[in-house]
């Protein structure tokens, strides 16, 4: 059985028309004789969108009880048993209620694809894991439901559903997006025009990057351009990005930033921690837990992780970077007081001095500006 194909309708905010466009496509497929079902649909009270479901078979939701309350989730097993050609699945980044077979809806979608079912789904660009920190800077809101970039890159096609911020605000004010009370609250918070402009630009840049990537991939392979996001560009074997892992809370941001740069360069990406014994066993438990959490986070983003043996962190990381012909090293801006602060500065300065043939990027936490030095 061949794997199903994934098509994502991408927007930058609620109300731009992602679900509407997805259902229009589902109706067009049905009109051509394709067997289409709605695996999950979130109406949000939008009458025009609800009307687009007419005539489409809807798979009943699964009821899951959690802490005495009943919740409705997509019934992945029933969809697989029904075996349609295409399943419509709204809200790709959704987190399932505890007790579900899988934690995330995107994991449910991957299962449908494995069973040969094509999937149409929706998401906003700020749910991309690598853009999480930029989202905080733009909106002040940390997105909790994210999708690893590698998942989105597996899509066979991504459709950018665009609407100008002014037109979106008009829809909001007319009550098309939310009920009046919720609309007024949205206008005072997330739905400020300056925020929407920045988010739209983010979505357009992401789409442009993927188009450029496909053109480059096509030029390298002399083959036809794939439909959309599909696989990353051809990797250059002499190019790598190395991310230094510590127990600092800002390490997650560092990992995202380094991974995004590696993807843009088409470079291999490593996340490395340095330990005298070559493992984490000698670390105090709080530090060990933090490092393991960061290494697991890197693995989830499909970053290759290593624990290097060494007593000199700066020398170990630079030697590793040079051995893998790295172009860039990413370090956290280590903060603290007294001796900790001095040691942090000494470490960063030593890496910069040793890596004189590489770019060293020092990334501060989101409340500070990032500084890049050579």
Secondary structure, 3 states (H helix, E strand, C coil): CCCCCEEEEEECCCCCCHHHHHHHHHHHHHHCCCCEEEEECCCCCCHHHHHCCCCCEECCCEEEEECCEEEEECCHHHHHHHCCCEEEECCCCCECCCCCCCCEHHHHHHHHHHCCCEEEEEEEHHHEHHHHHHHHHHHCCCCCCCECHHHHHCCCEEEECCCCHHHHHHHHHCCCCCCHHHHHHHHHCCCCHHHHHHHHHHHHHHHHHHHHHHHHHHHHHCCCCCCCCCCCCCCCCCCEEEEECCCCCCHHHHHHHHHHHHHHHCCEEEEEEEECCCCCCCCCHHHHHHHHHHHHHHHHCCCEEEEEECCCHHHHHHHHHHHCCEEEEEEECCCCCCHHHHHHHHHHHHHHHHCCCCEEEEECCCCCCCEEEC
